[in-house]
């Protein structure tokens, strides 16, 4: 007579095998019932980035699909075709100096808070918000926060933090070789350039390659400058110190040509008339004037002159200080002005008429009010990303 333990052990083994098979059934659960997973993944690629964290909670299969490296790679490849423009605002609380990033969906006027930045450890004092520089690679949904300064020690930092909208996450990248604050940064050809800084004593320029996570030297500035404003138009980065009180000396400005890896002096007309925060729209440079009621003017490279843009000033509801940026693609012909409390003036640039000197621009404004909870926030930078 066979021992009684054999069928019991067999039954136990079968029960264990059944329990072990349960996760396999869950793994085979379709992403969207009635659709092959390959088609369902194509549908999920159209999901705007702010909703991806919510989508991960729909089911374990959605969480695995949205978190998989293959999906993230596919999202990156499809970014240009499937992504939508979002306005990212870097702001701080006036009372606490606490830093935060918010992203605005201009279609729905809804704000989304980003995860906190992994700021560098060390030091108990607050960080100085305007001391950071920011740059973006809009088509790849990436933004970078560089440098900074601790307000208690006034020590510049080597910080480089990278945010990727595809994963809605921050990561620390290779630190800058030169600590910097109050400096210029811009993206040219998928690389990030850092120039000038502090009190104008830094002439070294450095270039960051995100793919290699590595810094390399670039052609140095002819003389160091502290940043007032900077803009990238095509393959050239323009840096100006701007007019400063008591206006007894002309502002300085430099132009970096990435193709030649060389600096040159900024033209006189551009330098003298650059009196505000810049936005690049459709390959053209605009400035929202810091003085007066915030009129917009455009730079004419042929004549080296600035001309007024019709359509009126920044709406009165948008209060200073301003953070200004332009649409991240040629088809996004808008100027974004982020004001106190994160009220946003969205100015659409259109051709108003054809005059003797060619097309004349006009800007048409609408206002997106910030939520009451943002009342104490002040902007210090703004960027557009496609995500």
Phi, psi and omega per residue, in radians:
X1 nan 2.196 -3.097
X2 -1.163 2.591 -3.140
X3 -1.092 2.564 -3.079
X4 -1.163 -0.404 -3.012
X5 -1.229 -0.396 -3.026
X6 -1.142 -0.897 3.111
X7 -1.120 -0.582 3.119
X8 -1.112 -0.801 3.129
X9 -1.109 -0.672 3.122
X10 -1.121 -0.756 3.122
X11 -1.104 -0.701 3.131
X12 -1.133 -0.703 3.133
X13 -1.118 -0.724 3.123
X14 -1.128 -0.674 3.119
X15 -1.137 -0.722 3.121
X16 -1.123 -0.696 3.135
X17 -1.125 -0.665 3.121
X18 -1.130 -0.769 3.126
X19 -1.097 -0.698 -3.130
X20 -1.186 -0.384 -3.106
X21 -1.456 -0.286 -3.070
X22 -1.003 -0.834 3.134
X23 -1.045 -0.533 -3.128
X24 -1.157 -0.618 3.090
X25 -1.112 -0.735 -3.140
X26 -1.129 -0.666 -3.134
X27 -1.127 -0.503 -3.124
X28 -1.491 -0.049 3.129
X29 -1.079 2.262 -3.093
X30 -1.181 2.625 3.097
X31 -1.111 -0.829 3.071
X32 -2.263 2.007 -3.091
X33 -0.951 2.317 3.123
X34 1.639 -0.125 -3.141
X35 -2.133 2.471 2.984
X36 -1.064 2.599 -3.100
X37 -1.039 -0.574 3.140
X38 -1.095 -0.687 3.117
X39 -1.262 -0.695 3.138
X40 -1.084 -0.686 3.115
X41 -1.121 -0.624 3.077
X42 -1.121 -0.626 3.070
X43 -1.136 -0.722 -3.117
X44 -1.187 -0.422 3.101
X45 -1.101 -0.428 -3.133
X46 -1.437 -0.057 -3.100
X47 -1.262 2.074 3.129
X48 -1.053 2.610 -2.968
X49 -1.054 -0.603 -3.089
X50 -1.123 -0.377 -3.071
X51 -1.664 -0.028 -3.089
X52 -1.179 -0.633 3.123
X53 -1.138 -0.635 3.072
X54 -1.201 -0.685 -3.112
X55 -1.123 -0.537 3.141
X56 -1.115 -0.394 -3.122
X57 -1.521 -0.042 -3.138
X58 -1.132 -0.819 3.141
X59 -2.830 2.876 3.117
X60 -1.147 -0.575 3.137
X61 -1.193 -0.665 3.072
X62 -1.157 -0.713 3.137
X63 -1.064 -0.791 3.133
X64 -1.122 -0.731 -3.097
X65 -1.145 -0.800 -3.090
X66 -1.240 -0.421 -3.117
X67 -1.637 -0.156 -3.042
X68 -1.252 2.516 3.107
X69 -1.004 -0.611 -3.124
X70 -1.152 -0.672 3.112
X71 -1.174 -0.724 3.137
X72 -1.101 -0.702 3.089
X73 -1.133 -0.735 3.127
X74 -1.122 -0.668 3.116
X75 -1.107 -0.714 -3.139
X76 -1.144 -0.721 -3.130
X77 -1.172 -0.580 -3.081
X78 -1.615 0.107 -3.012
X79 -0.986 -0.799 -3.052
X80 -1.099 -0.636 -3.069
X81 -1.520 -0.573 -2.981
X82 -1.847 -0.292 -3.015
X83 -1.440 2.805 -3.127
X84 -2.133 2.684 -3.123
X85 -1.345 2.359 3.032
X86 -2.236 2.499 3.089
X87 -1.642 2.090 3.124
X88 -1.784 2.208 -3.107
X89 -2.057 2.216 3.067
X90 -1.691 2.070 -3.009
X91 -2.392 2.929 3.085
X92 -2.461 2.673 3.082
X93 -1.400 2.224 -3.048
X94 -1.099 -0.547 -3.078
X95 -1.502 -0.590 -3.063
X96 -1.901 -0.238 -3.032
X97 1.112 0.271 3.122
X98 -1.178 2.330 -3.090
X99 -1.607 2.559 3.037
X100 -2.771 2.710 3.060
X101 -1.975 2.397 3.035
X102 -2.222 2.573 3.105
X103 -2.104 2.293 -3.097
X104 -1.886 2.210 2.956
X105 -1.553 1.803 -3.041
X106 -1.178 -0.334 3.121
X107 -1.261 -0.628 -3.094
X108 -1.921 -0.087 -3.084
X109 1.038 0.535 -3.125
X110 -1.856 2.382 3.116
X111 -1.726 2.565 3.075
X112 -2.244 2.244 3.121
X113 -1.435 2.411 3.092
X114 -1.511 2.779 3.034
X115 -1.050 2.667 3.119
X116 -1.073 2.542 3.084
X117 -1.243 2.480 3.058
X118 -1.388 1.353 -3.049
X119 -1.180 2.667 -3.093
X120 -1.128 2.497 3.107
X121 -1.377 2.855 3.099
X122 1.843 2.303 3.137
X123 1.512 2.443 -3.107
X124 -1.749 -0.267 -3.072
X125 -1.374 2.844 3.131
X126 -1.261 2.796 3.062
X127 -1.537 2.642 -3.141
X128 -1.581 1.885 -3.021
X129 -1.002 -0.791 -3.091
X130 -1.198 -0.195 -3.078
X131 -1.318 -0.311 3.130
X132 -1.333 2.728 2.948
X133 -2.059 2.607 -3.126
X134 -2.286 2.559 3.090
X135 -2.540 2.726 -3.091
X136 -2.411 2.625 2.918
X137 -1.996 1.535 -2.922
X138 -0.998 -0.776 -3.074
X139 -1.133 -0.396 3.121
X140 -1.715 0.011 3.129
X141 1.132 0.652 -3.088
X142 -2.146 2.416 2.977
X143 -2.308 2.707 -3.044
X144 -2.300 2.394 3.070
X145 -1.992 2.191 -3.005
X146 -2.153 2.609 2.963
X147 1.137 -2.413 -3.099
X148 1.993 3.131 -3.112
X149 -2.678 2.450 3.019
X150 -1.456 2.207 -3.025
X151 -1.159 -0.493 -3.071
X152 -1.357 -0.622 -3.101
X153 -1.853 -0.195 -3.065
X154 0.954 0.649 3.133
X155 -1.691 2.147 3.079
X156 -1.169 2.680 -3.056
X157 -1.989 2.840 3.103
X158 -1.815 0.291 -3.010
X159 -0.983 2.428 2.871
X160 -2.474 1.961 3.128
X161 -2.031 2.370 -3.111
X162 -2.012 2.302 3.055
X163 -2.006 2.352 3.107
X164 -2.145 2.075 -3.088
X165 -1.144 -0.490 -3.134
X166 -1.035 -0.534 3.116
X167 -1.998 -0.061 -3.097
X168 0.884 0.881 -3.061
X169 -2.553 2.717 3.088
X170 -1.806 2.706 2.990
X171 -2.587 2.608 3.060
X172 -1.448 2.285 3.141
X173 -1.911 3.138 -3.118
X174 -0.985 2.184 -3.101
X175 -1.143 2.691 3.099
X176 -1.116 2.468 3.077
X177 -1.086 -0.588 -3.111
X178 -1.944 2.130 3.043
X179 -1.075 2.388 -3.071
X180 -2.498 2.647 2.937
X181 -2.595 2.674 -3.102
X182 0.909 1.005 -3.065
X183 -2.292 3.029 -3.112
X184 -1.735 2.501 3.049
X185 -2.491 2.538 3.120
X186 -2.803 2.776 -3.135
X187 -1.840 2.221 3.074
X188 -2.310 2.115 3.098
X189 1.023 0.629 3.105
X190 1.390 0.114 3.077
X191 -2.070 2.681 -3.088
X192 -1.850 2.255 3.134
X193 -1.939 2.392 3.088
X194 -2.110 2.240 -3.034
X195 -2.462 2.459 3.045
X196 1.247 -2.811 3.059
X197 2.319 2.955 3.096
X198 0.990 -2.187 -3.112
X199 -1.688 0.349 -3.128
X200 1.605 0.144 -3.091
X201 -1.551 -0.029 -3.104
X202 -1.816 2.025 3.104
X203 -1.819 -0.198 3.140
X204 -1.165 2.501 3.093
X205 -2.173 2.395 -3.097
X206 -2.289 2.612 -3.034
X207 -2.157 2.296 -3.121
X208 -1.920 2.269 3.084
X209 -1.783 1.861 -3.093
X210 -1.080 -0.589 -3.105
X211 -1.130 -0.665 -3.125
X212 -1.670 -0.158 -3.039
X213 0.889 0.932 -3.038
X214 -2.527 2.485 3.072
X215 -1.721 2.609 3.070
X216 -2.505 2.644 3.112
X217 -1.260 2.571 3.000
X218 -2.110 3.052 3.140
X219 -1.004 2.299 -3.102
X220 -1.316 2.725 3.086
X221 -1.211 2.669 3.118
X222 -1.152 -0.575 2.991
X223 -2.672 2.518 -3.091
X224 -1.152 2.635 3.115
X225 -2.458 2.518 2.930
X226 -1.495 2.548 -3.046
X227 -1.337 2.289 2.822
X228 -1.811 -0.859 3.081
X229 -2.735 2.779 3.120
X230 -2.657 2.656 3.129
X231 -2.635 2.596 3.053
X232 -1.939 2.148 3.070
X233 -2.145 1.959 -3.082
X234 1.139 -2.116 -3.106
X235 -1.861 0.371 -3.110
X236 -2.220 2.407 3.083
X237 -1.922 2.226 -3.121
X238 -1.854 2.262 -3.120
X239 -2.222 2.247 3.124
X240 -2.285 2.511 3.019
X241 -1.452 -0.333 3.098
X242 1.278 2.918 3.082
X243 -1.285 2.356 3.114
X244 -2.280 2.590 3.085
X245 -1.053 2.382 0.184
X246 -1.691 0.490 3.046
X247 1.031 0.598 -3.103
X248 -1.653 -0.003 3.099
X249 -2.510 2.574 -3.120
X250 -1.210 2.474 3.139
X251 -1.155 2.731 3.093
X252 -1.801 2.648 3.117
X253 -2.671 2.579 3.129
X254 -2.327 2.732 -3.129
X255 -2.253 2.192 3.097
X256 -1.787 2.183 3.090
X257 -1.766 1.918 -3.070
X258 -1.188 -0.543 -3.130
X259 -1.182 -0.618 3.140
X260 -1.706 -0.131 -3.032
X261 0.843 0.992 -3.061
X262 -2.614 2.658 3.089
X263 -1.851 2.638 3.026
X264 -2.487 2.866 3.120
X265 -1.227 2.495 3.039
X266 -1.237 2.469 3.139
X267 -1.095 2.612 -2.997
X268 -1.046 -0.830 -3.103
X269 -1.078 -0.742 3.100
X270 -1.097 -0.798 -3.083
X271 -1.135 -0.775 -3.073
X272 -1.243 -0.538 -3.060
X273 -1.691 0.003 -3.123
X274 -1.425 1.612 -2.984
X275 -2.114 0.547 3.137
X276 -2.981 -2.862 -3.124
X277 -1.590 2.442 -2.965
X278 -1.719 2.739 2.999
X279 -2.487 2.424 3.093
X280 -1.870 2.098 -3.106
X281 -2.282 2.128 3.119
X282 1.028 0.586 3.140
X283 1.342 0.152 3.134
X284 -2.022 2.525 -3.091
X285 -1.631 2.228 3.070
X286 -2.119 2.730 3.071
X287 -2.312 2.323 2.980
X288 -1.642 1.965 -2.987
X289 -1.078 2.382 3.127
X290 -1.324 -0.548 -3.117
X291 -1.559 2.783 3.069
X292 1.219 -2.473 -3.025
X293 -1.709 0.269 3.055
X294 1.392 0.791 3.090
X295 -1.239 2.722 3.139
X296 -1.844 2.400 3.044
X297 -2.349 2.716 -3.083
X298 -2.053 2.550 3.130
X299 -1.616 2.287 3.082
X300 -1.815 1.894 -3.059
X301 -1.173 -0.570 -3.109
X302 -1.116 -0.732 -3.089
X303 -1.731 -0.114 -3.059
X304 0.959 0.804 3.123
X305 -2.385 2.718 3.029
X306 -1.737 2.430 3.090
X307 -2.204 2.566 -3.139
X308 -1.172 2.486 3.071
X309 -1.739 2.271 -3.126
X310 -1.209 2.858 3.030
X311 1.951 -0.065 3.074
X312 1.685 2.963 -3.078
X313 -1.470 3.082 3.036
X314 -0.974 2.328 -3.116
X315 -0.931 2.512 -3.055
X316 -1.087 -0.412 3.140
X317 -1.157 -0.411 -3.112
X318 -1.578 1.891 -3.041
X319 -1.669 2.614 3.053
X320 -1.181 2.698 0.150
X321 -1.364 2.659 3.139
X322 -1.763 2.524 2.820
X323 -2.124 2.227 -2.960
X324 -2.150 2.483 3.037
X325 -2.683 2.878 3.095
X326 -1.949 2.918 3.102
X327 -0.999 2.536 -3.056
X328 -1.423 0.036 3.124
X329 -2.488 2.784 -3.076
X330 -1.041 -0.588 -3.100
X331 -1.381 -0.197 3.114
X332 -1.635 1.482 -3.060
X333 -1.507 1.021 -3.079
X334 -2.270 2.569 3.002
X335 -1.867 2.244 3.132
X336 -1.901 2.174 3.105
X337 -2.066 1.926 -3.140
X338 -1.664 2.169 -3.109
X339 -1.957 -2.984 3.125
X340 -1.012 2.447 -3.084
X341 1.254 0.172 -3.120
X342 1.013 0.595 2.845
X343 -1.258 2.416 -3.027
X344 -2.131 2.210 2.957
X345 -1.671 2.108 3.135
X346 -1.857 1.924 -3.119
X347 -1.824 2.058 3.105
X348 -1.593 2.155 -3.112
X349 -1.575 2.155 3.129
X350 -2.285 2.808 3.049
X351 -1.416 2.138 -3.069
X352 -1.539 -0.695 -3.092
X353 -2.868 2.947 3.058
X354 -1.915 1.904 -3.123
X355 -1.767 -2.993 -3.116
X356 -1.131 -0.435 -3.130
X357 -1.803 0.319 3.132
X358 1.803 -2.878 -3.060
X359 -1.156 2.510 3.092
X360 -1.999 2.255 -3.088
X361 -1.474 2.736 3.026
X362 -2.425 2.460 3.119
X363 -1.979 2.272 -3.126
X364 -1.968 2.158 -2.958
X365 -1.783 2.573 2.849
X366 -2.440 2.734 -3.046
X367 -2.048 2.319 2.996
X368 -1.907 1.933 -3.090
X369 -1.287 2.424 3.042
X370 -1.321 2.651 3.113
X371 -1.084 2.684 3.101
X372 -0.956 -0.530 -3.136
X373 -1.147 -0.271 -3.119
X374 -1.619 0.129 -2.984
X375 -0.988 -0.585 -3.082
X376 -1.633 0.111 -3.106
X377 -1.570 2.451 3.056
X378 -2.122 2.347 -3.127
X379 -1.459 2.578 3.008
X380 -2.242 -0.081 3.041
X381 -2.901 2.695 3.102
X382 -2.565 2.491 -3.114
X383 -2.544 2.690 3.045
X384 -1.907 2.295 3.060
X385 -2.188 2.636 3.019
X386 -1.755 2.081 -2.992
X387 -2.505 nan nan
